[in-house]
Structures are given as C-alpha cells and as structure tokens.
Amino acid sequence: MQKRTAIFHRIHAKLGDFWWYSLMLFCACRAADALNAFIGLWLVPSRVSPAELGAVQPLTQFSTLLALPVSVFALVFAREVAVLASKKEFGRLKSLLRGVFWATGVFLVVALGVSRLFLPVFLRQIRIAEGSLGLVILASAFLGAAAPVYTNALQGLKRFKELSLVNLVGAPLRLAVLLVAMPFRALSGYFLAQCAAPAFQIFASVFGLRRELRHPAEPYWTRPALKRFSRLLLVVGALYAAASAAGFIEQFIIRQRLPDVESAAYYMTSRFADIASFFSCTLGVTLFPFTAESAAQGRATKPLVLKAAGATLAVSALLALVFAFAGAPILRLLPHGDLYAPYAPVIPGLVALAFLNAVLGFHINTEIAAGRFAFLKWYIPANLLYAAALYLWPQGTPLSADSLPAILGWLLAGAAIRFAFTVRDLVRQ
C-alpha cells in the first residue's frame, strides 16, 4: 500500500497539480460519461419517438433560459469562492452560500410566472403536447443551475476527490430514474431524471463542505463586497444572456424549421460531438481555480489556456477522424439508426464545433477568473448579431438554414468568428 502511494506521489510530482487533478477528474468523469453516452445514444432514442426526439435539446435550452439568473450567480460565486478559499475565510464563505440560497428562491418564484406565460406557446412552436412537462422542466432547470453553486465551492477549494465522487455517482442515479420514469411518459421522464444528478450534487457537496461550514458565519455582504459582486453580476449576466440568446435561437431553428426526422438526426449526431466535450469539460473544471489563483498572484494565465486548448485539439482531431469513417455504421447500430445514418457526414463538423466552443469556454472562464472583461466588447455583439442573422435570414434563399448541413454551416461560422476573436485576445496577452 505504501509503495503504491509513493508511486502516485511521484506521478503527481512529475505531472504537476493541474494535470494530476485533471487526470483524476478525467478518470472519474469518464466512468460517468460512459453511462451518459449509453443514455444519450441508446436509452433516450429507444424510448423517445423520432417525432419528439428533436425537441429534447430545445426544451433543455428553454430550461437554461429560465434558470439564467441562478446560472449567473453560480459563475460569479465560483470566482468569489476561489478567492475566499485561497484566503481561508470560511466564515465569509458560509455567509455567501446562504445569500445565494435565498437569491435562488427568489428567482424560482419569478421563473414560475415566466414559464406559465411562455412555455405553452413555446411547446406549440416545437410541436410538443404540454402535459406535465412544465413542472419537471422548471425543476430540472433550477436544480441544474443551483448545483454548480455548491460544486463550485468544492472546485474553488480544490477538493477534487470529493468532486470526482459527486460526478461519478450522479450518472448511475440519473440512469436509475430514467429506467423507472420514462415508460410512463418519455419526455417527462427524461427531464425528471435531469433533476436526480444535480439534487445529489447539492446534497453531496454540502456534506463534503461540512468541515468548512462548521465555522461561524462572518459578514460577507459588506458595501465593498456588494459593489464588487453587483459589478460581476452585471458583467456575467450580460455574458450569459448573449450566449443563451444564441443557443436558444440555434435549437429553436433546428426544431422548428427541420422535419421531425432531421431534427432528431441532429440530436443523434451531436451526441458523438459531446464525446469531445467530455474531455474539454474536465479540463475546464480544473482550469478555473488554477487560473484564478495564478491571476491573484500576478502570474500569467495564457500558458494554462494553451495547454488545455492543445490537448482538446488532439482529442477532437482523433475523434473527427474516427467518426468520418465509422459514423454511419455506428449510427445504424442504434435505435432507429437507419433513419439517422445518412446524416453521419455532419459528425466531424460537429466535433470541430465542439472544439471551437471549448477553446472559447477556456478563454472566457479564465478571463472571468482573472477579473478581466474586455472580451465582452466583442463577445456580446458577436452573439447577438449571429442570433439575429440566423433567425431573420429569409427561408428559401441561398444560405438559408433549412437543412441540417446548412444549419451546421451557420453553427460553424458563428463559432469560427468567436474563435478568431479569442485567438486575437490570447496573442495580445
């Protein structure tokens, strides 16, 4: 046992903290992702008909919009908790957790009213009967948005062992709920299962933070803290609003303008692109506290971003090559696969899209961690102009988004423009 521990210590010392913790999270998350891949590629397509399958992602994006204020709080909180953790100010951390908890409750009440007004109209537009969907979509939205508030506390404190366990257990729990709930109504069961993992993450994170939360609460919401927090909320709120607008328009257009089978084919082919995102998301979790710490200590953050981007490029290129040859045969093995196999050629393009978005995510999260917000000058206009152009471009004209390959072209063009600005920012640093 001691020999094995010594080996791990040597590997840790050789890799350094960033790659060691990334590797640890990668191993834990890949076990969870194997189940998530089974859920996305087999279980959901086998239970949800092709006529409704293409509505899964638009509904998910709608729930993201409902929970936008909580998501903004979670991201701002991640930076604050990283600073408080580095200073060992656990009493103020406890006060911050309480404040975010109460704010989440207020936003939930507002979202109930918004969803009552707009959800029925949205469901009609994407050709879905409402039934019990409203409540489970709202529950999944807020649990999914609130969970990062607590997991970010573990992340900011670099409690990667607990974070690995939280990610590892969440996927089997989600699978169990899917198996029980989806036979009653597939879409409602799907979103009910989306509640399971974040609910567990909240419970497990609070348990993992029990040592820090034992400290007596100390005032956090002083006037300087409120001023700093409010500024960050405005900045991150503008960032998330622009990103959510673009994402919502993309998914709405895909479902509204494409036939049922073609929108379902987008769901199936994009599951393969998600495999590339599995890797980049792991790096992103590790990257945030390390870049926040580097910025606080006056060290450069660009080398960490470039490392993460280079590793993601290598994985994405390999996946794109594999799916270029094997995408169609794999699709044919899946439920209703003969309907989706003709669309296999879009998979490498979707993998490329995942890479571009991953590098953008690395850059944005690093800039927020470092307290630098100059990127918003181009990010917000780029997203809003792209969303407006995609929605307003006349149908039946050249470049109109009325087929899956045409929509992929729009997605890649929008991501490429944002990627070009990202590269410019990195060169200037």
N, C-alpha and C positions, 0 to 999 in steps of 0.2 A: 504493500500500500504506500509506504513512504517513498519507494523507488518510483512508483507511478506518479505520485505528487511532485517529486523532484523533476521528472520528465516534463510534466505540464508547466512547472515554473520556468524551466529552460526555454520551452517553446514560447511561453508568454513573454519572457525577456527578449527573445530574438525577434518576435513579431512586433512588439510594442503594444501599448494599451488599445489603440484604435483598431488594429487588425485582429487582435486577440478577442476583444469583445464583439467585433463584427462576426468573427468565425463562430463564437459561442451562440450568438443570436441566430446566425445563419442555420446552424445545425438544428436548433430548437424550432425555428420558423419553417424549415423545410419539411419537418415531420408534420407540422400543422398544414403546410401548403399542399402536401400530398393528399390529405383529406379534402382540402378546399378545391383542389383540381378535380378530384372524383365528384364532389358536389356540383361544381360548375359545368363539367364536361359530360357527366353521366346522369347523376340523380335528378338534377333540375330539368334537363331536356327530356328525360324519360317520364317525368310527372307533369310538366307544363306543356300544353299542346303547342305546336308550331305557330298557331294563330295568336297565342298570348305570350310566347317566349320573348319576342322582340320588345315587349313592354316592360321587362324586368329592369333594364338599365334606365329608361326614362323615369320610372317610378322611384328608383333609387336616387336619381338626380333631383327629383322633386322633394324627396325627403331631406336631401342635403340642403336644399334651399330653405326649408322650414327651420332647420337647425343651424342656420348660418350664424346667428349671434353667439350661440354656445360654442361653435367651432372657432370663432374669432377669439373668444375668451380662452379657449384651450391653448391656442397657439401663443397668445400673449403670456399666458400663465407659464408655458414651458420656458420662456426666456427668463421670467422673473424667478421661477423656482431654481433654475440653474445658478442664478446669481446668489440667491439666499442660501442654497446648498453649499456653494463654494465658501461662503462666509460662516457656515454652521449656525445660521439664525433660524432655528427650528420653531421657536415661538411665533415669529412673524409668518413662517410658512404655514403654521396651523391656522392663523387668522386669515391668510389668503385663501386657504381651502374653504373655510366657512363662507367667505364672501362670494366665491364663485358658485358654491352650492345654492345660496339664496338667489343669486342672479339667474341661475339655470331655472329655478322655479318660476320666476317672473317671466322669462322668455317662453316657457312652456305654456303659460296662460295665453300669451299673445299668439303663439303658433296655433293653439286650438281654434281661435277665432279666424285666423287666416286660412287654415285648412278647411274650415266649414264653408267659407266663401268660395274658394278657388278649386278645391280638389275635385268636386263633381264635374266642373267644366273641363278640367284637365283630363280626367278619366274618359269623358266622352270624346275628346280630341284624339286620344290614343286608342280608342276602340276597346275599352275595358269596362265591364259592369262593376259598380262600386262594391256592393255587399258590405262585408266587414273590413274592407281594405283600409278605410280611413284611419281607424284606431290603431291598427298594427303598424301602419306606415309611420304614424306620428310617434308611437312608442319606439320603433327601431331608430327613427331619426334622432330622438333626444338621448336615448341610451348610447347610440353610436357616437354622438357628439360629446356627451358628458364623460364617457370612459377615458378619452385622452387626457382629461384634466387630472385624473388620478395616475394613469400610466406615465404621463409626462413627469410626475413627481418622482417616480422610480427612475425614469430616464435621466432627469436632471441630477439626481443623486448618484448616478452611475451604478444603480442596483440592477445590473444586467442579469444576474442569476434569477432574481425574482421576476424580472421582465420576461425572460425566456420561458419560465414556468407558466406565466399568465398566457403567453401566446400559444404554448404547447397544449394546454388544457381547453382553450376556447374552441378550437376546431372540432374535437370529438363531441363536445357539448352541443355545438350547432348542428352537427350531423344527427345526433340523437333526437333533437327537437324536429328536424326536418322529416325524419322517418316516421315520427308519431303524427305530426300535424299536416303534412302535405296531402295524405289521402283524403282528408275532409274537403279542403279547397286548396289547390296547388299554390296560387299566388299568395293567399293569406297565410298559408303555412310557411312559405318561403320567408315572408317578412317577419313572422313570429319567430322563426329561427334566427333572424338577424338580431333579435333582442337578446338571445341567450348569451352569446360570447361577450358583448360589452357589459351585460349585467354581472357576469362572472368577473370580468376585468376590474370593475369598480370594487366589488367585494374583496377580491384577492389583493388589489393594490392597497386598500385601506388596511388590510391585515398585514401586508408587507411593510407598511409605514407605521405600524403600531409603536415602534420604539421612538420615532421622531415625534409622533403625535402625543406622546406622554408629556412632552414639555409643556409648561404653562403657556397659554396664548399670550403673545405680546402684540402691542398695537402695530398694525401694518399700514392701515389706511390713514396715514398722516397726509398733510397737504402736499408735500413734495411727491409722495408715492402716488396719490390720486392724480396729480398733474402728469406724472410720467406714465401711469397706467392708462389714463384717458388718451394721451397722445398716441400711445401704442395701439389702443383700441381703434382709434380713427384710422390709423395707417393700415393696420391689418384688416380692418373692416372693409376699407376700400379695395385692398388686395383680393380678399375673398369674394367680395361682391362682383368684381370684374371676372375673376376666374369662374365663379359659379354661373354667371350670365352666359359665358361662352360654353361651358359644359352643358348647361340646361338646353340651350338652343341646339347644340350638336345632337343631343339624344332625342330631343323633340322632333327635329327634322328627320332623323333616321327612322323613327317610328311612324310619323305622320305621312311622309311622302313615299316611303318604300312599301311594297306589298308585304303581307304578313311573313311570307317565307323568307324574303330578302332581309327584313329587319331581324328575323330570327337567325339568319345566317351571320349577320353582324355580331349578334350575341355569341354565337358558337366560335367564330374565327377570332374574336377578341379575347376569348378565354386563353388561347395559345399565347397571345401577346402578353397576357397577365403573368405568364411564367417569367418573362424578362423583368416584370415589375417586382416579382417576389425578391429578386436579388437586390435591386436598387432600393426597395423599401427597407430592407435590413440595414444597408449602409446608411440610409437616411436617419434611421433611429439612432445609430451610433454616432453619426456625424454631428448632430445638433449640439449635444453637451460639450463635445471636444472643441468645436468651433466657437461656442460661447465662451468657453474657458480661455482659448487662445486669444480671442478678441479682448477679453477683460484684462489679460496680461500683456497686451500690446504686441502679440506675435501675429505673423501673417496667417490668414485662413485659406488663401488660394491653394497651397500645396495639398491640403486635405481634400478640397473640392476636386482638384485634378486627379488625385489618386482614385477617388470614388468614381469619377467620370470614366477614367481609363479602364477600370475593372468592369464597369457596366457595359462599355463599348465591346469589350472582348466577349462577354457572355451573350450580348444581344446579337453580335455578328454570327456567333456559332449557332444560336437558335434560329436566326433567319435562314441560314444555310440549310439546316436540318429540315425546317418546315417547307422550304422551297421545293424539296424533293419528296418529303413524306407527308405533307399536309393533307392532301386528298385521300390517300389510303387510310390515314388515321381518322379522318372525319367519317369515312364510310363505316368504321367500326362502332360509331357512337349512335345513340337513338336518333332515328330519322336522318341518319348520316347521308343517305343518297340525295336528300334534298339540299344539303349544305356543301357537299364535295365540290360542285362546280365553282364555288366561291373561294376555294383554297388559295388561289394565287394572291389574294389580298393579305394573307397572313404575314409574309415578310415585311410588307409595308406597315402593318400594324405593330410589328416588333420594332421597326425603325421609329415609329411614332412613340412607342413606349420609351425608347432610349432618349429621344429628344426631350420628352417631358420629364424624364428622370433627371437629366442634367440641369434643366430649368429649375426643378424642385430642389436639387442640391444647392444651387446658387441662391435661390430666394430664401431658403431656410437659414443658410449661412449668413446672408445679409441681415436678416431679422435678428439672428443670434448675436451679431456684432453691432446691432443698433444702427445699421446703415440702410437708408431708404431711398436713395437716389434712383434705384431701378424702377420705382413706381412711376416716374416721369414717362417711361416708355411702356411699362407693363400694362397699366390701366388703359391707355388709348389703344394699344395693340389688340387687347382682348375685346374691348367694346366695338371697335371698328370691324374686327373679324366677325363677331357675332351678328352685327347689323348687316354686313355684306352677305353672310351665309343665309340669313333669314329673308332678306329683301331681294336677293338675286332672282330675276324672273325665271319661272319654270318654262321648260321647252325651248330654252336658248342655249347657245354654246356655254359650257362650264356649269350648267345648272346642276344642282345637287339632287338628281332624280334617279340615281342608280348607286349601288354600293361602291363600285370603283370610283365614280365621280365624287362621292362623299369622302372616300379615303384621300383623294387628291386635295380636297378642301382641308381636311384634318392635318395632312402633312404640310400643306402650305402655311397654315396658321402656326403650327409648331415650329417650322423652319424659320419663320420671321422672328419669333420669340427667342429661338436658339441663337440666331445671329446677334441679337442684342446682348444675350448672355455672354457669348464669346467676346464681344467688344468690351463688356464690363470687366471680364476676367483679365483681358490684355491690359486694360488701363490700370488695374490694381498694382 
